[in-house]
Amino acid sequence: MKFEVEVYQNEAGEWVATAVAWGVTVTGRTEKEALALILDALARHFKKTAGA
């Protein structure tokens, strides 16, 4: 599965990753951590919406 992710560093120094199509956003201490967290968050999001 492919999806668009926006990644940037906010003014607090945290890395923010957002899955654009689903509006799922996470923050991490590093860019790599934020990208790993977005995968976990999307998995939870898909499980939640599939069960609804």
All heavy atoms as atom14 arrays in JSON, in Angstrom:
{
  "sequence": "MKFEVEVYQNEAGEWVATAVAWGVTVTGRTEKEALALILDALARHFKKTAGA",
  "atom14_mask": [
    [1, 1, 1, 1, 1, 1, 1, 1, 0, 0, 0, 0, 0, 0],
    [1, 1, 1, 1, 1, 1, 1, 1, 1, 0, 0, 0, 0, 0],
    [1, 1, 1, 1, 1, 1, 1, 1, 1, 1, 1, 0, 0, 0],
    [1, 1, 1, 1, 1, 1, 1, 1, 1, 0, 0, 0, 0, 0],
    [1, 1, 1, 1, 1, 1, 1, 0, 0, 0, 0, 0, 0, 0],
    [1, 1, 1, 1, 1, 1, 1, 1, 1, 0, 0, 0, 0, 0],
    [1, 1, 1, 1, 1, 1, 1, 0, 0, 0, 0, 0, 0, 0],
    [1, 1, 1, 1, 1, 1, 1, 1, 1, 1, 1, 1, 0, 0],
    [1, 1, 1, 1, 1, 1, 1, 1, 1, 0, 0, 0, 0, 0],
    [1, 1, 1, 1, 1, 1, 1, 1, 0, 0, 0, 0, 0, 0],
    [1, 1, 1, 1, 1, 1, 1, 1, 1, 0, 0, 0, 0, 0],
    [1, 1, 1, 1, 1, 0, 0, 0, 0, 0, 0, 0, 0, 0],
    [1, 1, 1, 1, 0, 0, 0, 0, 0, 0, 0, 0, 0, 0],
    [1, 1, 1, 1, 1, 1, 1, 1, 1, 0, 0, 0, 0, 0],
    [1, 1, 1, 1, 1, 1, 1, 1, 1, 1, 1, 1, 1, 1],
    [1, 1, 1, 1, 1, 1, 1, 0, 0, 0, 0, 0, 0, 0],
    [1, 1, 1, 1, 1, 0, 0, 0, 0, 0, 0, 0, 0, 0],
    [1, 1, 1, 1, 1, 1, 1, 0, 0, 0, 0, 0, 0, 0],
    [1, 1, 1, 1, 1, 0, 0, 0, 0, 0, 0, 0, 0, 0],
    [1, 1, 1, 1, 1, 1, 1, 0, 0, 0, 0, 0, 0, 0],
    [1, 1, 1, 1, 1, 0, 0, 0, 0, 0, 0, 0, 0, 0],
    [1, 1, 1, 1, 1, 1, 1, 1, 1, 1, 1, 1, 1, 1],
    [1, 1, 1, 1, 0, 0, 0, 0, 0, 0, 0, 0, 0, 0],
    [1, 1, 1, 1, 1, 1, 1, 0, 0, 0, 0, 0, 0, 0],
    [1, 1, 1, 1, 1, 1, 1, 0, 0, 0, 0, 0, 0, 0],
    [1, 1, 1, 1, 1, 1, 1, 0, 0, 0, 0, 0, 0, 0],
    [1, 1, 1, 1, 1, 1, 1, 0, 0, 0, 0, 0, 0, 0],
    [1, 1, 1, 1, 0, 0, 0, 0, 0, 0, 0, 0, 0, 0],
    [1, 1, 1, 1, 1, 1, 1, 1, 1, 1, 1, 0, 0, 0],
    [1, 1, 1, 1, 1, 1, 1, 0, 0, 0, 0, 0, 0, 0],
    [1, 1, 1, 1, 1, 1, 1, 1, 1, 0, 0, 0, 0, 0],
    [1, 1, 1, 1, 1, 1, 1, 1, 1, 0, 0, 0, 0, 0],
    [1, 1, 1, 1, 1, 1, 1, 1, 1, 0, 0, 0, 0, 0],
    [1, 1, 1, 1, 1, 0, 0, 0, 0, 0, 0, 0, 0, 0],
    [1, 1, 1, 1, 1, 1, 1, 1, 0, 0, 0, 0, 0, 0],
    [1, 1, 1, 1, 1, 0, 0, 0, 0, 0, 0, 0, 0, 0],
    [1, 1, 1, 1, 1, 1, 1, 1, 0, 0, 0, 0, 0, 0],
    [1, 1, 1, 1, 1, 1, 1, 1, 0, 0, 0, 0, 0, 0],
    [1, 1, 1, 1, 1, 1, 1, 1, 0, 0, 0, 0, 0, 0],
    [1, 1, 1, 1, 1, 1, 1, 1, 0, 0, 0, 0, 0, 0],
    [1, 1, 1, 1, 1, 0, 0, 0, 0, 0, 0, 0, 0, 0],
    [1, 1, 1, 1, 1, 1, 1, 1, 0, 0, 0, 0, 0, 0],
    [1, 1, 1, 1, 1, 0, 0, 0, 0, 0, 0, 0, 0, 0],
    [1, 1, 1, 1, 1, 1, 1, 1, 1, 1, 1, 0, 0, 0],
    [1, 1, 1, 1, 1, 1, 1, 1, 1, 1, 0, 0, 0, 0],
    [1, 1, 1, 1, 1, 1, 1, 1, 1, 1, 1, 0, 0, 0],
    [1, 1, 1, 1, 1, 1, 1, 1, 1, 0, 0, 0, 0, 0],
    [1, 1, 1, 1, 1, 1, 1, 1, 1, 0, 0, 0, 0, 0],
    [1, 1, 1, 1, 1, 1, 1, 0, 0, 0, 0, 0, 0, 0],
    [1, 1, 1, 1, 1, 0, 0, 0, 0, 0, 0, 0, 0, 0],
    [1, 1, 1, 1, 0, 0, 0, 0, 0, 0, 0, 0, 0, 0],
    [1, 1, 1, 1, 1, 0, 0, 0, 0, 0, 0, 0, 0, 0]
  ],
  "atom14_positions": [
    [[0.85, -1.17, 0.0], [0.0, 0.0, 0.0], [0.9, 1.24, 0.0], [1.88, 1.29, 0.72], [-0.89, -0.01, 1.24], [-1.71, 1.24, 1.4], [-2.65, 1.3, 2.92], [-4.15, 0.57, 2.38], [0.0, 0.0, 0.0], [0.0, 0.0, 0.0], [0.0, 0.0, 0.0], [0.0, 0.0, 0.0], [0.0, 0.0, 0.0], [0.0, 0.0, 0.0]],
    [[0.54, 2.2, -0.8], [1.27, 3.46, -0.85], [0.37, 4.56, -0.3], [-0.85, 4.54, -0.5], [1.65, 3.81, -2.28], [2.68, 2.89, -2.87], [3.06, 3.35, -4.26], [4.1, 2.44, -4.86], [4.51, 2.9, -6.19], [0.0, 0.0, 0.0], [0.0, 0.0, 0.0], [0.0, 0.0, 0.0], [0.0, 0.0, 0.0], [0.0, 0.0, 0.0]],
    [[0.98, 5.51, 0.41], [0.23, 6.64, 0.92], [1.16, 7.83, 1.06], [2.37, 7.68, 1.23], [-0.46, 6.33, 2.25], [0.42, 5.67, 3.26], [1.17, 6.43, 4.15], [0.52, 4.29, 3.32], [1.98, 5.84, 5.09], [1.34, 3.69, 4.26], [2.07, 4.46, 5.14], [0.0, 0.0, 0.0], [0.0, 0.0, 0.0], [0.0, 0.0, 0.0]],
    [[0.59, 9.02, 0.95], [1.36, 10.25, 1.05], [1.51, 10.64, 2.52], [0.55, 10.65, 3.27], [0.65, 11.37, 0.29], [1.39, 12.69, 0.33], [0.66, 13.78, -0.43], [-0.39, 13.52, -1.03], [1.17, 14.91, -0.4], [0.0, 0.0, 0.0], [0.0, 0.0, 0.0], [0.0, 0.0, 0.0], [0.0, 0.0, 0.0], [0.0, 0.0, 0.0]],
    [[2.75, 10.94, 2.89], [3.04, 11.37, 4.26], [3.81, 12.69, 4.21], [4.78, 12.81, 3.47], [3.88, 10.31, 5.01], [4.26, 10.8, 6.4], [3.14, 9.0, 5.1], [0.0, 0.0, 0.0], [0.0, 0.0, 0.0], [0.0, 0.0, 0.0], [0.0, 0.0, 0.0], [0.0, 0.0, 0.0], [0.0, 0.0, 0.0], [0.0, 0.0, 0.0]],
    [[3.35, 13.65, 4.99], [4.08, 14.9, 5.15], [4.89, 14.79, 6.43], [4.37, 14.38, 7.47], [3.12, 16.08, 5.27], [2.38, 16.41, 4.01], [1.46, 17.61, 4.17], [1.33, 18.16, 5.28], [0.87, 17.99, 3.16], [0.0, 0.0, 0.0], [0.0, 0.0, 0.0], [0.0, 0.0, 0.0], [0.0, 0.0, 0.0], [0.0, 0.0, 0.0]],
    [[6.17, 15.14, 6.36], [7.04, 15.1, 7.53], [7.74, 16.45, 7.65], [8.28, 16.97, 6.68], [8.1, 13.98, 7.39], [8.99, 13.94, 8.62], [7.44, 12.63, 7.16], [0.0, 0.0, 0.0], [0.0, 0.0, 0.0], [0.0, 0.0, 0.0], [0.0, 0.0, 0.0], [0.0, 0.0, 0.0], [0.0, 0.0, 0.0], [0.0, 0.0, 0.0]],
    [[7.71, 17.01, 8.86], [8.41, 18.27, 9.1], [8.79, 18.36, 10.57], [8.28, 17.62, 11.41], [7.54, 19.47, 8.7], [6.28, 19.63, 9.53], [6.27, 20.43, 10.67], [5.12, 18.97, 9.18], [5.13, 20.56, 11.43], [3.97, 19.1, 9.93], [3.98, 19.9, 11.06], [2.84, 20.03, 11.82], [0.0, 0.0, 0.0], [0.0, 0.0, 0.0]],
    [[9.71, 19.26, 10.85], [10.13, 19.5, 12.23], [9.45, 20.77, 12.7], [9.58, 21.83, 12.08], [11.65, 19.62, 12.3], [12.19, 19.54, 13.7], [13.71, 19.43, 13.72], [14.37, 19.79, 12.76], [14.24, 18.94, 14.82], [0.0, 0.0, 0.0], [0.0, 0.0, 0.0], [0.0, 0.0, 0.0], [0.0, 0.0, 0.0], [0.0, 0.0, 0.0]],
    [[8.7, 20.67, 13.82], [7.99, 21.84, 14.32], [8.91, 22.74, 15.14], [10.09, 22.44, 15.34], [6.73, 21.42, 15.11], [7.04, 20.67, 16.39], [8.16, 20.68, 16.89], [6.04, 20.01, 16.93], [0.0, 0.0, 0.0], [0.0, 0.0, 0.0], [0.0, 0.0, 0.0], [0.0, 0.0, 0.0], [0.0, 0.0, 0.0], [0.0, 0.0, 0.0]],
    [[8.36, 23.85, 15.62], [9.16, 24.84, 16.34], [9.68, 24.31, 17.68], [10.65, 24.82, 18.23], [8.37, 26.14, 16.55], [7.06, 25.99, 17.29], [5.91, 25.48, 16.43], [5.96, 25.56, 15.2], [4.94, 24.98, 17.02], [0.0, 0.0, 0.0], [0.0, 0.0, 0.0], [0.0, 0.0, 0.0], [0.0, 0.0, 0.0], [0.0, 0.0, 0.0]],
    [[9.07, 23.26, 18.21], [9.53, 22.64, 19.46], [10.64, 21.62, 19.21], [11.18, 21.04, 20.15], [8.36, 21.97, 20.18], [0.0, 0.0, 0.0], [0.0, 0.0, 0.0], [0.0, 0.0, 0.0], [0.0, 0.0, 0.0], [0.0, 0.0, 0.0], [0.0, 0.0, 0.0], [0.0, 0.0, 0.0], [0.0, 0.0, 0.0], [0.0, 0.0, 0.0]],
    [[10.98, 21.39, 17.94], [12.04, 20.44, 17.61], [11.55, 19.02, 17.41], [12.35, 18.12, 17.16], [0.0, 0.0, 0.0], [0.0, 0.0, 0.0], [0.0, 0.0, 0.0], [0.0, 0.0, 0.0], [0.0, 0.0, 0.0], [0.0, 0.0, 0.0], [0.0, 0.0, 0.0], [0.0, 0.0, 0.0], [0.0, 0.0, 0.0], [0.0, 0.0, 0.0]],
    [[10.24, 18.78, 17.54], [9.68, 17.45, 17.34], [9.45, 17.23, 15.84], [9.17, 18.17, 15.1], [8.34, 17.3, 18.04], [8.38, 17.5, 19.53], [6.98, 17.57, 20.11], [6.12, 18.27, 19.56], [6.75, 16.9, 21.11], [0.0, 0.0, 0.0], [0.0, 0.0, 0.0], [0.0, 0.0, 0.0], [0.0, 0.0, 0.0], [0.0, 0.0, 0.0]],
    [[9.56, 15.97, 15.42], [9.25, 15.61, 14.04], [7.78, 15.21, 13.98], [7.31, 14.42, 14.8], [10.15, 14.48, 13.57], [11.53, 14.98, 13.3], [12.56, 15.03, 14.16], [11.99, 15.55, 12.08], [13.66, 15.58, 13.56], [13.34, 15.9, 12.28], [11.41, 15.78, 10.84], [14.12, 16.49, 11.28], [12.18, 16.35, 9.84], [13.52, 16.7, 10.06]],
    [[7.05, 15.76, 13.03], [5.63, 15.52, 12.86], [5.42, 14.81, 11.53], [5.91, 15.26, 10.5], [4.84, 16.85, 12.87], [3.35, 16.6, 12.71], [5.12, 17.62, 14.15], [0.0, 0.0, 0.0], [0.0, 0.0, 0.0], [0.0, 0.0, 0.0], [0.0, 0.0, 0.0], [0.0, 0.0, 0.0], [0.0, 0.0, 0.0], [0.0, 0.0, 0.0]],
    [[4.7, 13.69, 11.57], [4.37, 12.95, 10.36], [2.85, 12.86, 10.26], [2.19, 12.51, 11.24], [4.98, 11.56, 10.39], [0.0, 0.0, 0.0], [0.0, 0.0, 0.0], [0.0, 0.0, 0.0], [0.0, 0.0, 0.0], [0.0, 0.0, 0.0], [0.0, 0.0, 0.0], [0.0, 0.0, 0.0], [0.0, 0.0, 0.0], [0.0, 0.0, 0.0]],
    [[2.31, 13.18, 9.09], [0.87, 13.13, 8.86], [0.58, 12.32, 7.61], [1.14, 12.59, 6.56], [0.3, 14.55, 8.68], [0.59, 15.32, 9.85], [-1.21, 14.52, 8.47], [0.0, 0.0, 0.0], [0.0, 0.0, 0.0], [0.0, 0.0, 0.0], [0.0, 0.0, 0.0], [0.0, 0.0, 0.0], [0.0, 0.0, 0.0], [0.0, 0.0, 0.0]],
    [[-0.3, 11.33, 7.75], [-0.81, 10.58, 6.6], [-1.94, 11.43, 6.03], [-3.02, 11.52, 6.62], [-1.29, 9.21, 7.01], [0.0, 0.0, 0.0], [0.0, 0.0, 0.0], [0.0, 0.0, 0.0], [0.0, 0.0, 0.0], [0.0, 0.0, 0.0], [0.0, 0.0, 0.0], [0.0, 0.0, 0.0], [0.0, 0.0, 0.0], [0.0, 0.0, 0.0]],
    [[-1.69, 12.08, 4.93], [-2.57, 13.11, 4.39], [-4.0, 12.62, 4.15], [-4.95, 13.25, 4.61], [-1.96, 13.69, 3.09], [-2.89, 14.73, 2.49], [-0.58, 14.28, 3.36], [0.0, 0.0, 0.0], [0.0, 0.0, 0.0], [0.0, 0.0, 0.0], [0.0, 0.0, 0.0], [0.0, 0.0, 0.0], [0.0, 0.0, 0.0], [0.0, 0.0, 0.0]],
    [[-4.17, 11.52, 3.47], [-5.51, 11.06, 3.09], [-6.37, 10.68, 4.29], [-7.6, 10.75, 4.21], [-5.4, 9.87, 2.14], [0.0, 0.0, 0.0], [0.0, 0.0, 0.0], [0.0, 0.0, 0.0], [0.0, 0.0, 0.0], [0.0, 0.0, 0.0], [0.0, 0.0, 0.0], [0.0, 0.0, 0.0], [0.0, 0.0, 0.0], [0.0, 0.0, 0.0]],
    [[-5.75, 10.29, 5.39], [-6.52, 9.82, 6.54], [-6.47, 10.78, 7.72], [-7.12, 10.55, 8.73], [-6.04, 8.44, 6.98], [-6.28, 7.43, 5.91], [-7.47, 6.83, 5.61], [-5.36, 6.95, 4.96], [-7.32, 5.99, 4.53], [-6.02, 6.04, 4.11], [-4.0, 7.17, 4.73], [-5.4, 5.38, 3.08], [-3.39, 6.51, 3.7], [-4.09, 5.63, 2.88]],
    [[-5.68, 11.84, 7.65], [-5.61, 12.81, 8.72], [-5.04, 12.26, 10.02], [-5.36, 12.73, 11.09], [0.0, 0.0, 0.0], [0.0, 0.0, 0.0], [0.0, 0.0, 0.0], [0.0, 0.0, 0.0], [0.0, 0.0, 0.0], [0.0, 0.0, 0.0], [0.0, 0.0, 0.0], [0.0, 0.0, 0.0], [0.0, 0.0, 0.0], [0.0, 0.0, 0.0]],
    [[-4.18, 11.25, 9.91], [-3.54, 10.66, 11.09], [-2.19, 11.34, 11.28], [-1.39, 11.39, 10.35], [-3.36, 9.13, 10.91], [-2.61, 8.53, 12.07], [-4.71, 8.45, 10.73], [0.0, 0.0, 0.0], [0.0, 0.0, 0.0], [0.0, 0.0, 0.0], [0.0, 0.0, 0.0], [0.0, 0.0, 0.0], [0.0, 0.0, 0.0], [0.0, 0.0, 0.0]],
    [[-1.96, 11.86, 12.49], [-0.73, 12.6, 12.77], [-0.06, 12.06, 14.03], [-0.74, 11.74, 15.0], [-1.05, 14.1, 12.97], [-1.67, 14.61, 11.79], [0.19, 14.91, 13.27], [0.0, 0.0, 0.0], [0.0, 0.0, 0.0], [0.0, 0.0, 0.0], [0.0, 0.0, 0.0], [0.0, 0.0, 0.0], [0.0, 0.0, 0.0], [0.0, 0.0, 0.0]],
    [[1.26, 11.98, 13.98], [2.05, 11.56, 15.14], [3.26, 12.46, 15.26], [3.63, 13.15, 14.31], [2.52, 10.09, 15.02], [1.35, 9.13, 14.98], [3.42, 9.89, 13.83], [0.0, 0.0, 0.0], [0.0, 0.0, 0.0], [0.0, 0.0, 0.0], [0.0, 0.0, 0.0], [0.0, 0.0, 0.0], [0.0, 0.0, 0.0], [0.0, 0.0, 0.0]],
    [[3.9, 12.45, 16.44], [5.15, 13.18, 16.63], [6.19, 12.23, 17.18], [5.87, 11.27, 17.87], [4.99, 14.36, 17.62], [4.53, 13.86, 18.87], [4.02, 15.4, 17.09], [0.0, 0.0, 0.0], [0.0, 0.0, 0.0], [0.0, 0.0, 0.0], [0.0, 0.0, 0.0], [0.0, 0.0, 0.0], [0.0, 0.0, 0.0], [0.0, 0.0, 0.0]],
    [[7.44, 12.5, 16.84], [8.56, 11.7, 17.32], [9.77, 12.57, 17.58], [9.82, 13.72, 17.16], [0.0, 0.0, 0.0], [0.0, 0.0, 0.0], [0.0, 0.0, 0.0], [0.0, 0.0, 0.0], [0.0, 0.0, 0.0], [0.0, 0.0, 0.0], [0.0, 0.0, 0.0], [0.0, 0.0, 0.0], [0.0, 0.0, 0.0], [0.0, 0.0, 0.0]],
    [[10.74, 12.0, 18.25], [11.97, 12.74, 18.55], [12.88, 12.84, 17.34], [13.67, 13.78, 17.24], [12.71, 12.08, 19.7], [11.96, 12.2, 21.03], [12.63, 11.36, 22.07], [12.41, 9.96, 21.63], [12.71, 8.91, 22.35], [13.28, 9.04, 23.51], [12.47, 7.7, 21.89], [0.0, 0.0, 0.0], [0.0, 0.0, 0.0], [0.0, 0.0, 0.0]],
    [[12.78, 11.87, 16.43], [13.57, 11.9, 15.2], [12.63, 11.67, 14.02], [11.49, 11.2, 14.19], [14.65, 10.79, 15.19], [13.99, 9.52, 15.19], [15.58, 10.9, 16.39], [0.0, 0.0, 0.0], [0.0, 0.0, 0.0], [0.0, 0.0, 0.0], [0.0, 0.0, 0.0], [0.0, 0.0, 0.0], [0.0, 0.0, 0.0], [0.0, 0.0, 0.0]],
    [[13.12, 11.97, 12.83], [12.31, 11.74, 11.63], [12.0, 10.24, 11.48], [10.87, 9.86, 11.17], [13.05, 12.26, 10.4], [12.27, 12.12, 9.12], [13.01, 12.68, 7.92], [14.22, 13.0, 8.03], [12.38, 12.78, 6.86], [0.0, 0.0, 0.0], [0.0, 0.0, 0.0], [0.0, 0.0, 0.0], [0.0, 0.0, 0.0], [0.0, 0.0, 0.0]],
    [[13.01, 9.42, 11.73], [12.84, 7.98, 11.61], [11.78, 7.46, 12.6], [10.95, 6.63, 12.26], [14.18, 7.29, 11.84], [14.2, 5.83, 11.55], [15.62, 5.28, 11.66], [15.64, 3.81, 11.29], [17.0, 3.28, 11.34], [0.0, 0.0, 0.0], [0.0, 0.0, 0.0], [0.0, 0.0, 0.0], [0.0, 0.0, 0.0], [0.0, 0.0, 0.0]],
    [[11.81, 7.96, 13.82], [10.83, 7.55, 14.83], [9.42, 7.98, 14.41], [8.47, 7.21, 14.53], [11.17, 8.16, 16.19], [10.18, 7.77, 17.27], [10.47, 8.43, 18.6], [10.64, 9.67, 18.64], [10.53, 7.7, 19.6], [0.0, 0.0, 0.0], [0.0, 0.0, 0.0], [0.0, 0.0, 0.0], [0.0, 0.0, 0.0], [0.0, 0.0, 0.0]],
    [[9.27, 9.19, 13.9], [7.96, 9.68, 13.47], [7.4, 8.81, 12.34], [6.22, 8.49, 12.33], [8.04, 11.14, 13.03], [0.0, 0.0, 0.0], [0.0, 0.0, 0.0], [0.0, 0.0, 0.0], [0.0, 0.0, 0.0], [0.0, 0.0, 0.0], [0.0, 0.0, 0.0], [0.0, 0.0, 0.0], [0.0, 0.0, 0.0], [0.0, 0.0, 0.0]],
    [[8.25, 8.39, 11.42], [7.8, 7.55, 10.32], [7.39, 6.16, 10.81], [6.42, 5.58, 10.34], [8.88, 7.45, 9.24], [9.1, 8.75, 8.46], [10.32, 8.62, 7.57], [7.87, 9.12, 7.65], [0.0, 0.0, 0.0], [0.0, 0.0, 0.0], [0.0, 0.0, 0.0], [0.0, 0.0, 0.0], [0.0, 0.0, 0.0], [0.0, 0.0, 0.0]],
    [[8.12, 5.63, 11.78], [7.75, 4.33, 12.36], [6.42, 4.45, 13.1], [5.56, 3.58, 12.99], [8.84, 3.83, 13.28], [0.0, 0.0, 0.0], [0.0, 0.0, 0.0], [0.0, 0.0, 0.0], [0.0, 0.0, 0.0], [0.0, 0.0, 0.0], [0.0, 0.0, 0.0], [0.0, 0.0, 0.0], [0.0, 0.0, 0.0], [0.0, 0.0, 0.0]],
    [[6.25, 5.54, 13.83], [5.02, 5.74, 14.6], [3.81, 5.93, 13.7], [2.7, 5.5, 14.03], [5.17, 6.94, 15.54], [6.13, 6.73, 16.72], [6.34, 8.05, 17.45], [5.62, 5.66, 17.65], [0.0, 0.0, 0.0], [0.0, 0.0, 0.0], [0.0, 0.0, 0.0], [0.0, 0.0, 0.0], [0.0, 0.0, 0.0], [0.0, 0.0, 0.0]],
    [[4.0, 6.55, 12.52], [2.86, 6.75, 11.62], [2.37, 5.41, 11.09], [1.17, 5.2, 10.92], [3.17, 7.75, 10.48], [1.87, 8.24, 9.82], [4.04, 7.18, 9.42], [1.07, 9.19, 10.62], [0.0, 0.0, 0.0], [0.0, 0.0, 0.0], [0.0, 0.0, 0.0], [0.0, 0.0, 0.0], [0.0, 0.0, 0.0], [0.0, 0.0, 0.0]],
    [[3.28, 4.47, 10.87], [2.87, 3.13, 10.42], [2.01, 2.45, 11.49], [0.98, 1.85, 11.18], [4.08, 2.28, 10.07], [4.88, 2.74, 8.86], [6.12, 1.87, 8.69], [4.02, 2.71, 7.61], [0.0, 0.0, 0.0], [0.0, 0.0, 0.0], [0.0, 0.0, 0.0], [0.0, 0.0, 0.0], [0.0, 0.0, 0.0], [0.0, 0.0, 0.0]],
    [[2.44, 2.54, 12.74], [1.66, 1.95, 13.84], [0.3, 2.64, 13.97], [-0.73, 1.98, 14.16], [2.41, 2.07, 15.17], [3.65, 1.2, 15.21], [3.74, 0.22, 14.44], [4.53, 1.51, 16.04], [0.0, 0.0, 0.0], [0.0, 0.0, 0.0], [0.0, 0.0, 0.0], [0.0, 0.0, 0.0], [0.0, 0.0, 0.0], [0.0, 0.0, 0.0]],
    [[0.29, 3.95, 13.88], [-0.96, 4.7, 14.01], [-1.93, 4.37, 12.88], [-3.13, 4.25, 13.1], [-0.67, 6.2, 14.05], [0.0, 0.0, 0.0], [0.0, 0.0, 0.0], [0.0, 0.0, 0.0], [0.0, 0.0, 0.0], [0.0, 0.0, 0.0], [0.0, 0.0, 0.0], [0.0, 0.0, 0.0], [0.0, 0.0, 0.0], [0.0, 0.0, 0.0]],
    [[-1.41, 4.21, 11.67], [-2.27, 3.85, 10.54], [-2.84, 2.44, 10.71], [-4.01, 2.2, 10.4], [-1.51, 3.95, 9.23], [-1.37, 5.36, 8.68], [-0.43, 5.37, 7.48], [-2.71, 5.96, 8.32], [0.0, 0.0, 0.0], [0.0, 0.0, 0.0], [0.0, 0.0, 0.0], [0.0, 0.0, 0.0], [0.0, 0.0, 0.0], [0.0, 0.0, 0.0]],
    [[-2.04, 1.52, 11.22], [-2.53, 0.16, 11.46], [-3.69, 0.2, 12.46], [-4.72, -0.46, 12.25], [-1.41, -0.73, 11.98], [0.0, 0.0, 0.0], [0.0, 0.0, 0.0], [0.0, 0.0, 0.0], [0.0, 0.0, 0.0], [0.0, 0.0, 0.0], [0.0, 0.0, 0.0], [0.0, 0.0, 0.0], [0.0, 0.0, 0.0], [0.0, 0.0, 0.0]],
    [[-3.55, 0.97, 13.54], [-4.64, 1.11, 14.52], [-5.86, 1.77, 13.89], [-6.99, 1.37, 14.13], [-4.16, 1.9, 15.73], [-3.24, 1.14, 16.65], [-3.0, 1.86, 17.95], [-2.54, 3.24, 17.81], [-1.28, 3.6, 17.64], [-0.32, 2.69, 17.59], [-0.97, 4.87, 17.54], [0.0, 0.0, 0.0], [0.0, 0.0, 0.0], [0.0, 0.0, 0.0]],
    [[-5.62, 2.78, 13.07], [-6.71, 3.5, 12.41], [-7.51, 2.56, 11.5], [-8.74, 2.57, 11.52], [-6.14, 4.67, 11.6], [-7.15, 5.38, 10.76], [-8.06, 6.25, 11.31], [-7.4, 5.34, 9.43], [-8.84, 6.73, 10.33], [-8.44, 6.19, 9.19], [0.0, 0.0, 0.0], [0.0, 0.0, 0.0], [0.0, 0.0, 0.0], [0.0, 0.0, 0.0]],
    [[-6.8, 1.76, 10.71], [-7.48, 0.84, 9.79], [-8.24, -0.24, 10.54], [-9.34, -0.63, 10.15], [-6.51, 0.22, 8.79], [-5.93, 1.24, 7.82], [-4.61, 1.15, 7.43], [-6.7, 2.25, 7.29], [-4.06, 2.07, 6.53], [-6.18, 3.18, 6.4], [-4.86, 3.07, 6.02], [0.0, 0.0, 0.0], [0.0, 0.0, 0.0], [0.0, 0.0, 0.0]],
    [[-7.68, -0.76, 11.64], [-8.38, -1.75, 12.45], [-9.67, -1.17, 13.03], [-10.7, -1.8, 13.03], [-7.51, -2.23, 13.61], [-6.64, -3.39, 13.29], [-5.96, -3.89, 14.55], [-4.98, -4.98, 14.22], [-4.25, -5.41, 15.41], [0.0, 0.0, 0.0], [0.0, 0.0, 0.0], [0.0, 0.0, 0.0], [0.0, 0.0, 0.0], [0.0, 0.0, 0.0]],
    [[-9.56, 0.04, 13.53], [-10.71, 0.72, 14.15], [-11.81, 0.98, 13.12], [-12.97, 0.72, 13.39], [-10.23, 2.05, 14.75], [-11.27, 2.81, 15.5], [-10.61, 4.01, 16.15], [-11.53, 5.19, 16.17], [-10.9, 6.4, 16.7], [0.0, 0.0, 0.0], [0.0, 0.0, 0.0], [0.0, 0.0, 0.0], [0.0, 0.0, 0.0], [0.0, 0.0, 0.0]],
    [[-11.44, 1.46, 11.94], [-12.46, 1.76, 10.92], [-13.03, 0.5, 10.28], [-14.17, 0.5, 9.85], [-11.9, 2.69, 9.83], [-10.75, 2.1, 9.24], [-11.55, 4.05, 10.39], [0.0, 0.0, 0.0], [0.0, 0.0, 0.0], [0.0, 0.0, 0.0], [0.0, 0.0, 0.0], [0.0, 0.0, 0.0], [0.0, 0.0, 0.0], [0.0, 0.0, 0.0]],
    [[-12.25, -0.58, 10.23], [-12.75, -1.83, 9.67], [-13.77, -2.49, 10.59], [-14.7, -3.16, 10.14], [-11.6, -2.8, 9.41], [0.0, 0.0, 0.0], [0.0, 0.0, 0.0], [0.0, 0.0, 0.0], [0.0, 0.0, 0.0], [0.0, 0.0, 0.0], [0.0, 0.0, 0.0], [0.0, 0.0, 0.0], [0.0, 0.0, 0.0], [0.0, 0.0, 0.0]],
    [[-13.62, -2.27, 11.89], [-14.54, -2.85, 12.87], [-15.79, -2.03, 13.09], [-16.73, -2.47, 13.73], [0.0, 0.0, 0.0], [0.0, 0.0, 0.0], [0.0, 0.0, 0.0], [0.0, 0.0, 0.0], [0.0, 0.0, 0.0], [0.0, 0.0, 0.0], [0.0, 0.0, 0.0], [0.0, 0.0, 0.0], [0.0, 0.0, 0.0], [0.0, 0.0, 0.0]],
    [[-15.84, -0.84, 12.53], [-16.98, 0.05, 12.74], [-18.17, -0.3, 11.91], [-18.21, -1.03, 11.02], [-16.57, 1.51, 12.47], [0.0, 0.0, 0.0], [0.0, 0.0, 0.0], [0.0, 0.0, 0.0], [0.0, 0.0, 0.0], [0.0, 0.0, 0.0], [0.0, 0.0, 0.0], [0.0, 0.0, 0.0], [0.0, 0.0, 0.0], [0.0, 0.0, 0.0]]
  ]
}
